[in-house]
Amino acid sequence: MSEAILEVTNLKKYYSSSKGIFKKFGDSVKAVDGVSFTIEKGEVFGLVGESGSGKSTIGKTILRLHDKTDGEVKFKGKDIFSLSKKEVQRLRTQTQLVFQDPFSSLNPRIRIGDAIGEAMLEHGLVSKQEVRTKVLEIMEICGLSPFHIDRYPHEFSGGQRQRIVIARAMALNPEFIVMDEPVAALDVSIQAQIINLFSELQREHGLSYLFISHDLSVVEHLCTRIAIMYLGNIVELATKEELFDNPLHPYTKALLSAVPIPDPTAKRDRIILKGDIPSPVNPPSGCKFRTRCPIATELCAKEIPPYRNTGNRHFVACHYV
C-alpha cells in the first residue's frame, strides 16, 4: 500500500439553521456527519453522490476553506487544523481546488496571464521578471496558446476557461488537488478533453486528486477508488473494479443502474428510487437511506447500520450485506 497523502477521520461539518424573523438558531444542518477515508499518494479518489449529499463541503473542509465541527484531517501526516500561520501558507501551495464553474471563479477584469501568475508572485515562487515565462510554460502544459495570455475570461469558451483554472492551480506546483464537479458544466466532447488533461497531469506530475462528481461514468474513467455518499455519510467505498462489478449497497446499485450503456441493444434493469433526498436538518432515524430503500425493514429505522469491511478493501454500511 502506498503512503497516505490525506487522512480523514470521523469528519463532521454542521451548520446552524436559522428560523423565524429573529433568526434564532434551530437544529444543525449535518452536511458531513462522521466521514472517514484516506487518499494515497498519486491516487485519484472519487466521491460520488446526489446534490446535497455533502461532497463539496468535504472538499472545502479538507482544504481549510471551511472550519470543521469535529474529526481530524491530516495532510502528509499533519493535522491541518493545528497548523501555524506559516504552515497554512505552505499548505496553500501544496493543495489546490478546481471549481465546477470556471467563469465565476475567474475575475472578469484580470487578464488570464495575471490570474495564473498572481499566486506565484504572492508566494514568492518566481520574480516579476520570471513570471511571464513561467506562466507561458504552464499554459502550454494545459493546452493553451501563448497568444491567450493577454486575453480576458469572457473571450474564451467554457472548456478553455476550465483549462485556465487548471493552469492557475498547477502554477503553485501542488501535490494534491480537489476537483469539485470540474466537467459538469461542459459539453460531452469537451469533458473528454479535460478528463484526458487531468489524467496526463496526474501521470506526469505524480498528483493526487479528490475527484467530486455525480456522474459515475466520468468517475469510472478517471478514479482508482470510489466512495458513494448519501446525506452526509459514506455508504460504500471500494476500488473502481470492485464497485462496478460487485456493488453491495442498494443506493450504489440504483446509481449504477442509471449509467448509460454505449450499446443500443443492451438492456439494464433500472432501479427507480422513490421520493427526494431527505433534509439534512432532520434526517431519518437509523439508516438515512431507509425512506427510499427498496429492501428497508423495521431494523433499518431503529439502528444505524455499521460501516464495515466486507473484504478486498470493500466497505459498506448496510444491515443486509
Secondary structure as the mmCIF struct_conf table of DSSP 4:
data_model
#
loop_
_struct_conf.conf_type_id
_struct_conf.id
_struct_conf.beg_label_comp_id
_struct_conf.beg_label_asym_id
_struct_conf.beg_label_seq_id
_struct_conf.end_label_comp_id
_struct_conf.end_label_asym_id
_struct_conf.end_label_seq_id
HELX_LH_PP_P HELX_LH_PP_P1 SER A 2 GLU A 3
STRN STRN1 ALA A 4 LYS A 19
TURN_TY1_P TURN_TY1_P1 GLY A 20 LYS A 23
STRN STRN2 LYS A 24 GLU A 40
TURN_TY1_P TURN_TY1_P2 LYS A 41 GLY A 42
STRN STRN3 VAL A 44 VAL A 48
TURN_TY1_P TURN_TY1_P3 SER A 51 GLY A 52
BEND BEND1 SER A 53 GLY A 54
HELX_RH_AL_P HELX_RH_AL_P1 LYS A 55 THR A 61
TURN_TY1_P TURN_TY1_P4 ILE A 62 ARG A 64
BEND BEND2 LEU A 65 HIS A 66
BEND BEND3 THR A 69 THR A 69
STRN STRN4 ASP A 70 PHE A 75
TURN_TY1_P TURN_TY1_P5 LYS A 76 GLY A 77
STRN STRN5 LYS A 78 ASP A 79
HELX_RH_3T_P HELX_RH_3T_P1 ILE A 80 SER A 82
HELX_RH_AL_P HELX_RH_AL_P2 LYS A 85 GLN A 94
STRN STRN6 THR A 95 VAL A 98
BEND BEND4 GLN A 100 GLN A 100
TURN_TY1_P TURN_TY1_P6 PRO A 102 SER A 105
BEND BEND5 LEU A 106 LEU A 106
TURN_TY1_P TURN_TY1_P7 PRO A 108 ARG A 109
BEND BEND6 ILE A 110 ILE A 110
HELX_RH_AL_P HELX_RH_AL_P3 ILE A 112 GLU A 122
TURN_TY1_P TURN_TY1_P8 HIS A 123 GLY A 124
BEND BEND7 LEU A 125 VAL A 126
TURN_TY1_P TURN_TY1_P9 LYS A 128 GLU A 130
HELX_RH_AL_P HELX_RH_AL_P4 VAL A 131 ILE A 141
TURN_TY1_P TURN_TY1_P10 CYS A 142 GLY A 143
HELX_RH_3T_P HELX_RH_3T_P2 PRO A 146 HIS A 148
TURN_TY1_P TURN_TY1_P11 ILE A 149 ASP A 150
HELX_RH_3T_P HELX_RH_3T_P3 PRO A 153 GLU A 155
BEND BEND8 PHE A 156 PHE A 156
HELX_RH_AL_P HELX_RH_AL_P5 GLY A 158 MET A 170
TURN_TY1_P TURN_TY1_P12 ALA A 171 LEU A 172
BEND BEND9 GLU A 175 GLU A 175
STRN STRN7 PHE A 176 ASP A 180
BEND BEND10 GLU A 181 GLU A 181
TURN_TY1_P TURN_TY1_P13 PRO A 182 ALA A 185
BEND BEND11 LEU A 186 LEU A 186
HELX_RH_AL_P HELX_RH_AL_P6 VAL A 188 HIS A 205
TURN_TY1_P TURN_TY1_P14 GLY A 206 GLY A 206
STRN STRN8 SER A 208 SER A 213
BEND BEND12 HIS A 214 HIS A 214
HELX_RH_AL_P HELX_RH_AL_P7 LEU A 216 LEU A 222
BEND BEND13 THR A 224 THR A 224
STRN STRN9 ARG A 225 TYR A 230
TURN_TY1_P TURN_TY1_P15 LEU A 231 GLY A 232
STRN STRN10 ASN A 233 THR A 239
HELX_RH_AL_P HELX_RH_AL_P8 LYS A 240 ASP A 245
BEND BEND14 ASN A 246 ASN A 246
BEND BEND15 HIS A 249 HIS A 249
HELX_RH_AL_P HELX_RH_AL_P9 PRO A 250 SER A 257
TURN_TY1_P TURN_TY1_P16 ALA A 258 ALA A 258
BEND BEND16 VAL A 259 VAL A 259
BEND BEND17 PRO A 262 PRO A 262
TURN_TY1_P TURN_TY1_P17 PRO A 264 THR A 265
HELX_LH_PP_P HELX_LH_PP_P2 ILE A 272 LYS A 274
BEND BEND18 GLY A 275 GLY A 275
HELX_LH_PP_P HELX_LH_PP_P3 ILE A 277 SER A 279
TURN_TY1_P TURN_TY1_P18 PRO A 280 VAL A 281
BEND BEND19 ASN A 282 ASN A 282
HELX_LH_PP_P HELX_LH_PP_P4 PRO A 283 PRO A 284
BEND BEND20 SER A 285 CYS A 287
TURN_TY1_P TURN_TY1_P19 LYS A 288 ARG A 292
TURN_TY1_P TURN_TY1_P20 PRO A 294 ILE A 295
HELX_RH_AL_P HELX_RH_AL_P10 GLU A 298 LYS A 302
BEND BEND21 GLU A 303 GLU A 303
HELX_LH_PP_P HELX_LH_PP_P5 ILE A 304 PRO A 306
STRN STRN11 TYR A 307 ASN A 309
BEND BEND22 GLY A 311 GLY A 311
TURN_TY1_P TURN_TY1_P21 ASN A 312 ARG A 313
STRN STRN12 PHE A 315 ALA A 317
TURN_TY1_P TURN_TY1_P22 HIS A 319 TYR A 320
#
